[in-house]
Amino acid sequence: MAKYNFHDVARSERYFTATLLPHLLMANGFEGAKLLFKYILKNDALDEEEDFEIVTELDPLRDASVSNKDVHDLYKEHGRIAVPDIFLRWGKYSIVIEAKFFTLPYWEDLEYQIIEQTRAIELVINKSNYDITKIVYCLLLVENPTGIKNNTILTFTWSEIIELLEKNVPQNITIDIKYSIDIIKQSILRAKKEFEKQPKIKYIKIKTIEELIERTPELISKGKLWIGFSEGLTLDIIDLNYLKNRSHYKVTDDPGNSNNWIRIDELITKYLDLRLKIQP
C-alpha cells in the first residue's frame, strides 16, 4: 500500500473545527469571518467594527464558573449542558456553529444539540456582553442529514464554505490558506466516499420511550438490541426531556460497523436513572 501523510488520513472532528476552519476565518484580518457573517446573515453590506472573537470547544457554564460566582452556581445546578464547536463574534453579531465531518448524525440528534447549546448560552447571557437577539445558531455538515428537518435551524455544508472562500479571497492566495482549503476539500471527498459505503441498516421505528420500554422483552427475544443514537451525542449529556420528546427511536438487530447505535438496556437504564433522580 502507498505511504501517506497524517493530514491525508486525519479524522478527528476537532482537527477541522479547531484548527483548519478557525485559521481560514482569522487569516488576512478575519477576512474569512467577514465573508461567513455576510453569507449567514444575508447582508452583503454588513460592516461592523474591527472587533472579533473566536472560541472553539466553548463550554458556556464551566468556562465562566471559575471566575463568576453566579455562573458557578448555575454550573453546580445544571452541570455540563452543551459544547458548541465554534463561537464566532464580529462586533455585536455572533454565530454559534455545531459542526460534523466524518459523521452523518440523525436530524433529531442534531436538533437536540442546537437546542441544548441555545439553552446553555441563554442561561449565562445576562452575565455576559452578548445580545441574545443577535446570535445565530448553525449546523455545518458534509452532507445534509436524513429525517424531518427543522427549517428554523440554518444548515450549510463544508463545500459551501470552501466555495465562498475560493470565490472571494484574493487571487494571490497565501500558502497557509491554500493548504487549509486543500486539506478540507480532499477530506470532504473522503467523507462522502465513506458515507456511500456505509451499510443500509434495516430498522423499525418506535414512537416513544414508554413504548420502547413496554416492547423491550419482545425486542430482545428477536435480537433487536440496538437503538440509533448519533455518534458524538453520548448518554452522559442527554437529559430526560430529550428522551421523552424524541420524535422516534430506530431499533435494529444489526448495526453493522456503525458507531451510531447503543444497546437498548443502556438507554433504558439511563432513562430510569434520570426519571428517578427528579422524583421527590
N, C-alpha and C positions, 0 to 999 in steps of 0.2 A: 504493500500500500504506500501511497505517496506520503512524504513527510508534510508537516503542517506547522503553522504558527498559532499561538494561543488565541489571537484575536479572530482567527478564522473559524474557531470552534466554540468560542465563548457563549455561554447560555444563561448566565446569571442576569436576572432582570435588572439588578442594580447597576450592572455594567452599562446598560443603555440609559437608565433613568437617573443615575447619579454621576455618570462620567461623560458619556458622549453627548447626550442631549443638553445637559447644562452648559457644556462647552460651546455648543452651537448657539445657544441662547445668549451667552455672555460675550462671545467674541465680537471684535470690532465695535466696542462701545455698546454692547447689548443690542446689536443690530437684529439678531435673530429673535430676541424677546419682543422687540417692537413689531416685527413682522407678525409674530404669533398673536400678540394682543389685537392688532388691527384685523387679523383674519378671524379670530374667535368673536370679537366684539362687533364685527361687521362695520368697522368705522375706519376708513382709509385716512381720515383727517385727524385721527387721534394724535394728540401732541402734548403728552404730559411732561412735567419737569423731569430732568435727568436724575431721577431718584428711583433706584432699583433695589430689589431684594429677591433672593432666591434661596430656598431651603429645601434640601432633599431629605426624605425619610422623616418628615415632620411629625412629632407627637405633641399635639396642642396642649394636652394636660400635663403629661410627665415633664416635658422640657421646661415649662414655666413654674412647675411646682417647687423647684429648688429655691427660687428667688421671690416668689409671690405667695404670701400666706393664703390668700383667698383661693388661688388656683391649687395650692397644696391641699386644702380642704376638699376641693372638688375632685382632685385626683384620688384622695383617700376614699371618697364616696363612690366614684364611678370606675376607677381603675383605668386600664388602657382600653380606649374605645376604638380608635382607628388611626392609621398612619398613612396619610397621602404620600405618594411618591415624590411629588414636586409641588411646592408652593412658590408662586412667582408674583411679584408685585411691580407695577410701573406706576409711579405717582399714587393716585388714590384708588386705582383699579387692581384687583387681584385675580389670579387664576389658580385653581387647585386641580391637579391632574392625578388621576389614578391610571397607571399605565401597565399594560401586559405586553409580553413579547413572544416567548415560546410556549405560551399557554393560550387557550381559547375557552374561557370560562362560560358558564351559562349566564344568560342575561339577568335572571333574578338574583344571582350572586353578585354580579357587578353592580346592580341597582342597590343592593343592600350595602355594599361598601361605600357607595356615594352617600347614601342616607346617613350612615354612621360617621363618615368624615364631616358631613354637614353638622351633625349633632355635636361632635367633639369641638369644632371651631365655634359654633354658636354658644356653647357653654362658657367659653372664655372671652367672647368677643367684647363684652363691656369692660374687660380688664386690659384690652389691647388698643392699638391705634388704628384698627381697621374699620371700614364702613361695611356693614353686613349687606347693604344693598348693592355694593359694587364688587361682590365676589362671585365668580363663575366657576362651577364645578364641571369637570370634563372627564371623559374616558378616552384614552389613547391606546389603540389596538392595531394589530397587524391586519386582522380581518374583523368585520362586524360579526357579533355573536348571533347564535340562533335563539329563538324564543320570542316572547311578546315584549316588544321594546317600549320603554317609557320615553316618549319623544321630548319630554322636558329636559332630559339629560343630553347634553351635547356630546356627540361621539365623533371622533375623527381618527385617521389612520397615520401610521408612521410614514407611509408613502406620500400622504398629503403634506406632511411637514417637509420631507425631502424636496418635493416638487416646489413648495413655497420658497424654500431657501435657494434652490438652484435657479429659479426664475428671477429672484430679486437681489441676490448678493452680487457684488461687483464682479466683472469678468476676470479680474486678476485675483481670483480666489486664493487665499493663503493655504499653505501646505497642511496646517492643522485642521482647517475646516474641511478641506478635500478629504483628508484622512478619515475624519469622523463620519462624513457623508458616505464615503465608500464602504466603510465597515457596516453602517446601518443598512445600506442598500443590499449588500450581499447577505446580511443576516436576515433581512426580510424574505429573500428568496429561499434561504434555508428553512425558515419557519413555515413558509407556505408549502414547501415540499413535505415537511413533517406532518402538517395538517392533512394533506392528501393521503398520507399513508396510515393515518390513524384509523383503527378498525371501526366499522359502523356497528356500534354496540346496540343490541336489541334490548329494549326495556319496556316496563309497564309504568303507567303513571298512577300515583295515589294522591288524592287531593289534599289531605290534611294529616297532621302529626297524629291526631286521635285515630284516624282510620289506619294509619301505618302501625300503630301500637296494637290495635284490635286484630289486624291481619298478620301480625308477626309470626305466630305459630304456623300458619298456613304457608307464609313466605319461606320460612326456614325449612319446612318439610319439602318444599320444591327447590331448595338450594338457592333461592333468590336472597342473597345475603348482603348485597351491596347497594348503597344509596349514592346517587350522583351528587357530588359536592365539590365545587370548583377548587382546583389547586390554588393555594395561596389564601384561601378562606378557611382557617383552621378552627377546630372545635373550641379551642380555648378563648376565642374572641367573639364568638356568636352569642346572642342573648335570647331570652325567652320569646320576645316579640318576633324575632326573625323566624324561629321555629314554628310559631303559631300562625304567622301571617304569610309564610311562603306559599306561592301560588300552587305548587305541586311538588311531589317527590318522585324522582326517577329511580326505579328498582330493577336490578338485573342479577342474573346468575353468573355472568361472565364479563368482568370489566376489562378484560384484556390486559395490556401493559399500562393502561392509563392510571395516572395518579389522582384522577378526579372522582374517586369513589371511596367511601368509607364503609365499614361494617355496620349493619343495622343495629347490633347490640350497643355499639359505641355511641351512636346517635341517640338512641332511646335512653341510655344511661345519662347522657348529657342533658336531655330534656327533663328527666325526672329530678336530677340534681338541681337544675335551675328552678323547677316548679316548687320543690320542697324548700328551697332557700328563701323564697319570698313569702311562704306561709308563716303566720304568727306562731 
